[in-house]
Amino acid sequence: MKEHSAPRPRRTADKPVKAKKQGWLTPKRVVIIGAVAVILVGGGGFTVYTAIQNASAPPAAPLSLDDLSKMLGDNPFGPDPKADVLKAQAAQALKSDRLKAQRDHRKPLAAIVIPKKAPGGGGFDPQALPPGTANPTGNKALGKQMLEARGWADQWGCLEKLWMKESGWNERAMNRYSGAYGIPQSLPGHKMASAGNDWQTNAATQIEWGLGYIKGRYGTPCGAWGHSQAKGWY
């Protein structure tokens, strides 16, 4: 007779099966991460691209002094009431000194002096003048050439007399009474910087500025000469 194994105990109820935990990388999170990645990569790529383009682009040309003066609204050829008053006072002082010298039977002081250094101002330091003397004859020839280039050949007589009176065509000339400087007697001298950084010593730069000043204020050299004859300054 075979022995029968004892019957297994019967389970009264099945235990609930635990659900598997889902990983943190859910489909929804995948979509969000993908969208963020596109934004970051795209934006970063654009930033890098822009930086490379900016680095490889040629540097911008520096602004000239003429450009700066225009940006600041300062017209180097326009009316300057303060300078005009100083010019009128200087002309009056010169006239008074000549009358006094005549009464005292002495030689009057020269209106023009040659300083040891070119004046500064407007961001320019006073500059030592180069050795040697100025060349008024050469400056006059250069002025005639530049005048003709502007189509003012018929104005030479007026310009020659005007700047002979003002400075003797000497690029180092300074007015004893007003401080005006250079061939065209700019007041202050650093106004001529709008024509070039070498305004303190370069006759061509001074002449270029002076012709522009005459055109802006008086129209022609003869207009400027007429004003000078009437007022004693221009």
DRENDO-95487 format. One line per field, with one value per residue: x, y, z of N, C-alpha, C, CB in turn. Coordinates in steps of 0.1 Angstrom, whole numbers. Glycine has a CB too. Example, Ala and Ser with C-alpha at 12.3 -4.5 7.8 and 13.67 -1.06 7.14 Angstrom:
% DRENDO-95487
n_c1 [132; 128]
n_c2 [-57; -22]
n_c3 [78; 71]
ca_c1 [123; 137]
ca_c2 [-45; -11]
ca_c3 [78; 71]
c_c1 [132; 129]
c_c2 [-33; 0]
c_c3 [78; 79]
cb_c1 [113; 141]
cb_c2 [-45; -6]
cb_c3 [90; 57]
//
This chain:
% DRENDO-95487
n_c1 [8; 7; 22; 7; 15; 12; -15; -11; -14; -42; -43; -59; -62; -48; -17; -13; 3; 32; 35; 58; 82; 83; 109; 127; 129; 105; 81; 70; 89; 110; 102; 101; 128; 140; 130; 141; 168; 170; 166; 187; 210; 206; 205; 229; 246; 241; 250; 278; 284; 279; 298; 321; 318; 320; 345; 361; 355; 366; 382; 364; 368; 386; 370; 373; 387; 371; 347; 341; 337; 314; 296; 294; 282; 296; 306; 334; 337; 317; 299; 314; 307; 320; 348; 348; 344; 368; 385; 378; 384; 412; 419; 412; 430; 454; 452; 451; 476; 493; 486; 494; 521; 528; 524; 543; 566; 578; 585; 558; 544; 548; 520; 521; 537; 563; 559; 577; 567; 542; 507; 485; 455; 421; 425; 450; 485; 508; 532; 566; 582; 595; 630; 647; 633; 601; 585; 574; 572; 571; 548; 529; 529; 519; 494; 482; 481; 463; 441; 434; 426; 402; 387; 389; 406; 405; 404; 428; 443; 429; 431; 459; 466; 450; 459; 486; 484; 473; 491; 514; 518; 530; 532; 537; 528; 515; 489; 496; 477; 453; 458; 453; 462; 485; 486; 460; 451; 435; 412; 402; 434; 433; 410; 416; 422; 402; 409; 432; 455; 480; 479; 493; 518; 518; 517; 500; 478; 468; 461; 442; 421; 417; 407; 383; 371; 368; 351; 328; 322; 324; 320; 338; 373; 376; 353; 360; 382; 372; 356; 376; 389; 370; 364; 387; 394; 387]
n_c2 [-12; 21; 50; 80; 114; 141; 163; 196; 227; 247; 278; 306; 331; 349; 366; 401; 412; 431; 461; 469; 493; 524; 537; 569; 582; 589; 588; 614; 630; 626; 639; 666; 669; 667; 689; 710; 705; 712; 739; 748; 739; 749; 777; 781; 774; 794; 816; 810; 810; 837; 849; 840; 851; 878; 880; 874; 895; 924; 951; 980; 1011; 1038; 1067; 1098; 1130; 1149; 1136; 1131; 1157; 1164; 1146; 1155; 1179; 1201; 1226; 1233; 1253; 1271; 1300; 1316; 1331; 1337; 1335; 1354; 1378; 1379; 1382; 1407; 1423; 1419; 1432; 1458; 1462; 1461; 1483; 1503; 1501; 1508; 1535; 1545; 1539; 1556; 1581; 1579; 1579; 1555; 1522; 1503; 1473; 1441; 1425; 1398; 1369; 1345; 1315; 1295; 1269; 1251; 1258; 1240; 1222; 1211; 1184; 1181; 1182; 1209; 1214; 1209; 1230; 1221; 1220; 1248; 1273; 1287; 1285; 1309; 1317; 1293; 1283; 1301; 1296; 1270; 1276; 1290; 1271; 1252; 1269; 1273; 1247; 1246; 1260; 1287; 1305; 1332; 1345; 1348; 1372; 1384; 1365; 1362; 1387; 1388; 1367; 1374; 1397; 1386; 1365; 1366; 1344; 1324; 1293; 1291; 1313; 1333; 1352; 1380; 1392; 1378; 1351; 1336; 1312; 1300; 1299; 1307; 1319; 1306; 1305; 1290; 1276; 1248; 1242; 1237; 1210; 1195; 1193; 1178; 1159; 1170; 1197; 1216; 1220; 1216; 1232; 1228; 1215; 1235; 1254; 1241; 1239; 1266; 1275; 1262; 1274; 1300; 1297; 1287; 1308; 1333; 1329; 1335; 1342; 1369; 1379; 1375; 1391; 1416; 1418; 1418; 1442; 1460; 1454; 1448; 1422; 1387]
n_c3 [0; -10; 2; 8; 2; 24; 20; 4; 21; 15; -1; 10; -1; -28; -27; -33; -63; -66; -84; -110; -105; -124; -143; -139; -163; -180; -208; -210; -197; -214; -237; -227; -220; -245; -258; -243; -248; -275; -274; -258; -272; -297; -291; -279; -300; -318; -303; -301; -329; -335; -319; -331; -357; -350; -340; -362; -379; -396; -378; -368; -385; -369; -356; -371; -362; -374; -378; -351; -342; -356; -346; -320; -324; -328; -348; -366; -383; -380; -367; -338; -311; -287; -294; -314; -300; -286; -307; -316; -294; -293; -317; -311; -289; -302; -319; -300; -288; -308; -312; -287; -288; -309; -297; -277; -291; -299; -312; -321; -305; -321; -336; -340; -327; -323; -308; -283; -281; -299; -294; -271; -263; -265; -260; -270; -263; -256; -282; -290; -313; -345; -354; -370; -392; -401; -434; -450; -477; -492; -480; -489; -517; -516; -506; -526; -546; -534; -531; -558; -564; -552; -569; -567; -580; -588; -565; -553; -547; -526; -506; -503; -492; -469; -452; -450; -435; -412; -403; -416; -432; -418; -403; -376; -363; -337; -322; -303; -286; -287; -288; -310; -336; -360; -397; -407; -384; -363; -337; -308; -314; -316; -330; -356; -356; -367; -393; -393; -373; -371; -369; -354; -365; -393; -423; -445; -434; -418; -437; -452; -433; -428; -453; -454; -432; -441; -462; -449; -431; -445; -472; -495; -500; -506; -494; -467; -465; -469; -446; -427; -433; -426; -399; -386; -380; -387]
ca_c1 [0; 15; 20; 3; 20; 2; -20; -6; -24; -48; -43; -73; -63; -35; -12; -13; 16; 36; 37; 71; 84; 87; 121; 125; 128; 92; 79; 67; 101; 118; 97; 106; 143; 144; 127; 152; 181; 170; 167; 200; 220; 204; 209; 244; 252; 239; 259; 291; 285; 279; 311; 331; 317; 324; 360; 367; 351; 376; 379; 358; 377; 384; 364; 382; 383; 360; 335; 337; 332; 301; 288; 292; 275; 305; 310; 346; 337; 306; 301; 318; 305; 331; 360; 346; 346; 382; 392; 375; 392; 426; 421; 412; 442; 465; 450; 454; 490; 499; 484; 502; 535; 530; 525; 556; 577; 585; 580; 547; 547; 543; 508; 524; 549; 565; 561; 586; 560; 529; 498; 477; 441; 412; 431; 464; 495; 517; 542; 578; 582; 607; 641; 646; 623; 590; 588; 562; 571; 566; 534; 521; 528; 510; 481; 477; 477; 451; 430; 430; 420; 388; 380; 389; 418; 403; 404; 441; 447; 423; 437; 473; 466; 444; 468; 498; 480; 470; 501; 526; 519; 538; 524; 540; 524; 505; 486; 500; 466; 441; 463; 450; 474; 487; 484; 447; 449; 424; 410; 415; 442; 429; 399; 422; 424; 392; 415; 443; 461; 492; 476; 502; 531; 517; 511; 489; 466; 463; 455; 429; 411; 415; 399; 370; 366; 364; 339; 317; 318; 323; 317; 350; 384; 374; 344; 367; 391; 363; 352; 388; 392; 360; 363; 401; 395; 378]
ca_c2 [0; 33; 61; 93; 126; 150; 174; 209; 236; 255; 292; 312; 343; 352; 379; 410; 413; 444; 466; 473; 508; 529; 546; 584; 586; 586; 594; 628; 636; 625; 650; 678; 670; 669; 703; 719; 703; 719; 753; 751; 736; 759; 791; 781; 774; 808; 825; 807; 815; 851; 853; 837; 861; 891; 879; 874; 907; 935; 961; 992; 1022; 1048; 1079; 1109; 1142; 1156; 1128; 1134; 1171; 1164; 1139; 1163; 1191; 1213; 1230; 1240; 1265; 1280; 1312; 1313; 1344; 1340; 1338; 1367; 1389; 1379; 1388; 1422; 1429; 1419; 1442; 1470; 1463; 1464; 1497; 1512; 1500; 1516; 1549; 1548; 1539; 1568; 1592; 1578; 1579; 1542; 1513; 1495; 1458; 1433; 1417; 1383; 1364; 1330; 1309; 1284; 1257; 1252; 1257; 1227; 1224; 1201; 1171; 1181; 1189; 1218; 1206; 1216; 1232; 1214; 1230; 1256; 1284; 1284; 1289; 1316; 1318; 1280; 1282; 1310; 1289; 1259; 1281; 1294; 1258; 1247; 1278; 1271; 1234; 1248; 1268; 1301; 1312; 1346; 1350; 1348; 1385; 1387; 1355; 1366; 1399; 1385; 1359; 1382; 1406; 1378; 1357; 1366; 1331; 1316; 1283; 1291; 1326; 1334; 1366; 1384; 1397; 1369; 1337; 1329; 1305; 1294; 1307; 1313; 1325; 1299; 1308; 1286; 1269; 1233; 1240; 1231; 1195; 1189; 1191; 1169; 1159; 1177; 1211; 1225; 1223; 1214; 1243; 1223; 1212; 1248; 1261; 1234; 1243; 1280; 1277; 1257; 1284; 1312; 1293; 1286; 1321; 1345; 1325; 1336; 1349; 1384; 1383; 1375; 1402; 1428; 1419; 1421; 1456; 1468; 1452; 1445; 1408; 1380]
ca_c3 [0; -12; 12; 1; 8; 30; 11; 7; 26; 5; 1; 11; -10; -34; -23; -45; -70; -66; -97; -112; -105; -136; -142; -139; -177; -186; -221; -209; -195; -227; -246; -221; -221; -259; -261; -236; -255; -287; -271; -253; -282; -308; -286; -277; -313; -323; -296; -306; -343; -335; -314; -342; -367; -345; -338; -375; -387; -395; -368; -373; -386; -359; -360; -373; -354; -380; -374; -337; -340; -361; -336; -308; -328; -328; -362; -365; -392; -377; -358; -324; -305; -277; -302; -322; -290; -283; -319; -316; -283; -297; -327; -304; -281; -312; -323; -288; -285; -319; -309; -276; -293; -316; -287; -269; -300; -299; -321; -315; -304; -332; -332; -342; -320; -326; -294; -283; -284; -305; -283; -270; -261; -272; -259; -275; -255; -264; -289; -294; -328; -351; -356; -382; -393; -411; -448; -455; -492; -496; -476; -498; -529; -514; -504; -539; -553; -527; -534; -571; -564; -548; -579; -563; -586; -589; -551; -547; -542; -513; -496; -500; -483; -456; -443; -448; -424; -400; -398; -425; -438; -409; -396; -361; -358; -326; -320; -290; -278; -286; -287; -323; -340; -374; -409; -408; -371; -357; -323; -304; -324; -318; -340; -368; -355; -376; -406; -392; -360; -372; -371; -347; -372; -407; -430; -454; -426; -414; -449; -455; -423; -431; -465; -450; -423; -449; -470; -440; -425; -454; -486; -503; -494; -507; -484; -455; -466; -467; -432; -420; -435; -419; -384; -380; -377; -396]
c_c1 [9; 11; 17; 9; 9; -2; -15; -18; -29; -48; -57; -74; -49; -30; -11; 2; 20; 39; 52; 72; 89; 100; 118; 123; 115; 91; 77; 80; 111; 115; 103; 121; 147; 141; 138; 165; 181; 172; 181; 211; 219; 209; 224; 251; 252; 249; 274; 293; 287; 293; 322; 331; 323; 340; 367; 364; 363; 372; 373; 369; 375; 378; 374; 378; 372; 347; 331; 331; 317; 291; 285; 285; 283; 310; 322; 347; 326; 309; 305; 318; 317; 344; 359; 348; 361; 390; 390; 383; 407; 428; 421; 424; 454; 464; 454; 469; 497; 498; 493; 517; 538; 532; 539; 568; 585; 578; 569; 551; 541; 531; 511; 537; 550; 568; 572; 580; 546; 518; 491; 463; 433; 418; 445; 473; 503; 528; 554; 578; 595; 618; 640; 635; 612; 594; 576; 561; 566; 552; 525; 519; 518; 496; 475; 473; 464; 439; 425; 422; 405; 380; 380; 401; 417; 403; 418; 446; 442; 429; 451; 474; 461; 453; 482; 496; 479; 482; 514; 529; 528; 530; 527; 535; 514; 502; 489; 488; 455; 446; 459; 463; 473; 485; 471; 443; 436; 424; 399; 422; 437; 417; 404; 424; 413; 398; 427; 449; 474; 490; 486; 514; 529; 510; 499; 476; 459; 456; 442; 418; 407; 405; 384; 363; 361; 352; 327; 312; 316; 321; 329; 361; 382; 363; 350; 376; 383; 359; 364; 391; 382; 361; 377; 403; 385; 374]
c_c2 [12; 43; 73; 104; 134; 161; 187; 218; 245; 270; 298; 324; 345; 366; 388; 411; 427; 449; 471; 488; 512; 538; 561; 589; 582; 593; 609; 636; 636; 637; 664; 680; 673; 684; 713; 718; 711; 734; 757; 750; 747; 773; 792; 781; 787; 817; 823; 812; 830; 856; 851; 848; 875; 891; 880; 886; 917; 945; 974; 1003; 1033; 1060; 1090; 1121; 1150; 1149; 1131; 1148; 1172; 1157; 1147; 1176; 1203; 1215; 1238; 1252; 1275; 1292; 1308; 1327; 1347; 1343; 1351; 1379; 1390; 1385; 1403; 1429; 1430; 1430; 1456; 1473; 1467; 1478; 1507; 1512; 1509; 1531; 1554; 1549; 1552; 1580; 1592; 1577; 1566; 1533; 1504; 1480; 1451; 1425; 1402; 1380; 1350; 1324; 1298; 1270; 1260; 1250; 1243; 1231; 1214; 1187; 1170; 1188; 1199; 1210; 1215; 1218; 1226; 1225; 1237; 1266; 1280; 1289; 1296; 1316; 1304; 1278; 1290; 1303; 1277; 1264; 1285; 1281; 1252; 1256; 1275; 1257; 1235; 1256; 1283; 1309; 1327; 1353; 1352; 1361; 1388; 1377; 1359; 1377; 1396; 1377; 1365; 1391; 1398; 1371; 1358; 1352; 1322; 1306; 1283; 1304; 1325; 1349; 1369; 1387; 1387; 1354; 1329; 1323; 1300; 1304; 1314; 1320; 1319; 1302; 1300; 1278; 1255; 1231; 1234; 1216; 1188; 1187; 1182; 1170; 1167; 1192; 1221; 1229; 1222; 1225; 1239; 1220; 1225; 1255; 1254; 1238; 1258; 1283; 1272; 1267; 1296; 1309; 1293; 1299; 1332; 1342; 1325; 1343; 1365; 1388; 1384; 1387; 1415; 1429; 1423; 1436; 1465; 1467; 1450; 1431; 1400; 1366]
c_c3 [0; -2; 4; 9; 14; 21; 15; 12; 16; 9; 1; 1; -16; -29; -35; -50; -71; -80; -98; -112; -119; -134; -143; -153; -184; -199; -220; -206; -207; -236; -241; -223; -235; -263; -255; -243; -267; -285; -267; -264; -293; -303; -285; -290; -319; -317; -300; -320; -343; -330; -324; -353; -362; -344; -352; -383; -386; -385; -375; -374; -375; -364; -361; -364; -360; -377; -360; -335; -346; -352; -324; -311; -328; -342; -361; -374; -389; -368; -344; -317; -295; -284; -309; -312; -287; -295; -319; -306; -287; -308; -321; -295; -290; -316; -312; -286; -296; -317; -298; -280; -301; -307; -280; -278; -300; -309; -315; -315; -316; -327; -332; -335; -324; -312; -295; -285; -290; -293; -283; -269; -269; -271; -264; -265; -263; -270; -293; -309; -333; -353; -369; -382; -402; -425; -454; -470; -497; -492; -485; -512; -528; -512; -517; -547; -547; -530; -548; -573; -560; -558; -576; -568; -586; -575; -545; -541; -528; -502; -493; -490; -469; -447; -442; -436; -411; -394; -405; -431; -431; -401; -381; -355; -347; -324; -305; -281; -277; -284; -300; -328; -354; -385; -409; -394; -365; -342; -317; -315; -327; -326; -353; -368; -364; -390; -406; -378; -360; -373; -364; -355; -388; -414; -439; -446; -422; -426; -453; -445; -426; -442; -462; -441; -431; -457; -461; -434; -435; -469; -495; -496; -495; -497; -470; -454; -463; -453; -424; -421; -427; -404; -378; -377; -387; -389]
cb_c1 [-10; 15; 32; -12; 29; 8; -35; -1; -19; -63; -33; -76; -68; -36; 2; -17; 15; 49; 28; 77; 94; 76; 131; 136; 140; 80; 67; 57; 108; 116; 82; 102; 150; 135; 113; 153; 183; 156; 158; 204; 218; 190; 202; 248; 246; 225; 258; 294; 273; 268; 314; 329; 302; 318; 364; 363; 338; 379; 392; 346; 375; 398; 353; 383; 395; 363; 338; 350; 340; 300; 295; 306; 263; 318; 298; 358; 336; 295; 289; 332; 292; 332; 363; 332; 338; 387; 386; 360; 390; 429; 410; 400; 445; 464; 436; 447; 495; 493; 469; 500; 538; 519; 514; 555; 586; 584; 592; 534; 540; 554; 497; 524; 548; 577; 548; 593; 557; 526; 487; 481; 437; 411; 423; 464; 504; 522; 536; 591; 582; 604; 655; 644; 629; 577; 591; 562; 585; 575; 533; 528; 542; 515; 481; 488; 488; 453; 435; 442; 427; 388; 366; 389; 420; 390; 395; 451; 443; 408; 436; 480; 459; 431; 469; 502; 467; 460; 497; 538; 523; 547; 527; 555; 520; 510; 471; 509; 461; 433; 457; 443; 476; 477; 486; 436; 448; 425; 408; 415; 456; 427; 392; 435; 422; 380; 420; 453; 464; 501; 462; 507; 541; 510; 521; 493; 470; 474; 465; 432; 417; 427; 404; 371; 376; 376; 341; 321; 329; 336; 308; 346; 397; 369; 333; 375; 399; 351; 347; 400; 391; 346; 356; 402; 392; 384]
cb_c2 [0; 39; 63; 94; 134; 156; 174; 216; 244; 250; 300; 316; 355; 352; 377; 424; 406; 446; 478; 467; 512; 538; 542; 592; 581; 591; 588; 631; 629; 612; 651; 679; 657; 660; 707; 715; 689; 717; 757; 742; 722; 760; 794; 769; 764; 813; 822; 792; 810; 857; 845; 823; 863; 894; 867; 862; 913; 941; 965; 997; 1029; 1051; 1083; 1114; 1151; 1156; 1113; 1132; 1181; 1157; 1126; 1166; 1193; 1211; 1238; 1231; 1260; 1271; 1321; 1307; 1345; 1328; 1326; 1368; 1386; 1365; 1382; 1424; 1421; 1405; 1441; 1471; 1450; 1454; 1499; 1507; 1486; 1512; 1552; 1538; 1527; 1570; 1592; 1565; 1591; 1536; 1503; 1496; 1453; 1424; 1420; 1379; 1366; 1329; 1303; 1284; 1249; 1242; 1268; 1220; 1238; 1205; 1161; 1188; 1178; 1230; 1199; 1209; 1247; 1208; 1223; 1247; 1297; 1292; 1276; 1330; 1320; 1269; 1287; 1323; 1284; 1252; 1293; 1301; 1248; 1245; 1292; 1271; 1225; 1255; 1263; 1302; 1307; 1350; 1342; 1344; 1396; 1384; 1341; 1369; 1411; 1376; 1345; 1390; 1413; 1368; 1343; 1369; 1332; 1325; 1270; 1290; 1335; 1327; 1368; 1397; 1409; 1370; 1330; 1338; 1293; 1283; 1299; 1304; 1340; 1284; 1323; 1278; 1268; 1227; 1253; 1238; 1191; 1198; 1204; 1172; 1144; 1172; 1214; 1218; 1213; 1200; 1250; 1210; 1204; 1257; 1260; 1218; 1242; 1288; 1269; 1244; 1288; 1315; 1279; 1277; 1325; 1352; 1335; 1343; 1346; 1387; 1372; 1362; 1403; 1427; 1405; 1413; 1459; 1463; 1439; 1454; 1404; 1377]
cb_c3 [12; -26; 21; 0; -1; 43; 11; -6; 38; 3; -9; 25; -3; -50; -17; -41; -85; -57; -101; -125; -94; -143; -153; -132; -185; -176; -228; -198; -183; -234; -247; -206; -216; -268; -256; -222; -257; -294; -260; -242; -288; -312; -274; -269; -322; -322; -281; -305; -351; -326; -301; -348; -371; -331; -331; -383; -382; -409; -360; -365; -400; -352; -349; -388; -352; -396; -376; -328; -348; -375; -332; -302; -319; -319; -370; -368; -407; -370; -358; -323; -298; -268; -312; -328; -277; -280; -331; -314; -270; -303; -338; -294; -274; -324; -327; -276; -286; -332; -306; -265; -301; -326; -277; -261; -298; -285; -327; -323; -291; -338; -342; -356; -305; -336; -290; -269; -270; -316; -284; -258; -266; -286; -266; -289; -248; -254; -301; -288; -331; -365; -355; -394; -397; -406; -457; -450; -498; -491; -461; -500; -534; -501; -495; -548; -551; -512; -533; -581; -555; -535; -581; -548; -600; -596; -542; -557; -552; -514; -501; -513; -490; -459; -449; -460; -427; -403; -398; -417; -453; -400; -401; -359; -370; -313; -323; -291; -285; -298; -275; -333; -331; -375; -421; -412; -372; -359; -320; -291; -321; -304; -343; -371; -341; -377; -412; -403; -356; -383; -365; -334; -368; -409; -438; -461; -413; -409; -461; -454; -408; -433; -477; -442; -413; -459; -477; -428; -415; -453; -492; -517; -501; -521; -483; -453; -479; -476; -427; -425; -450; -423; -382; -368; -362; -410]
//
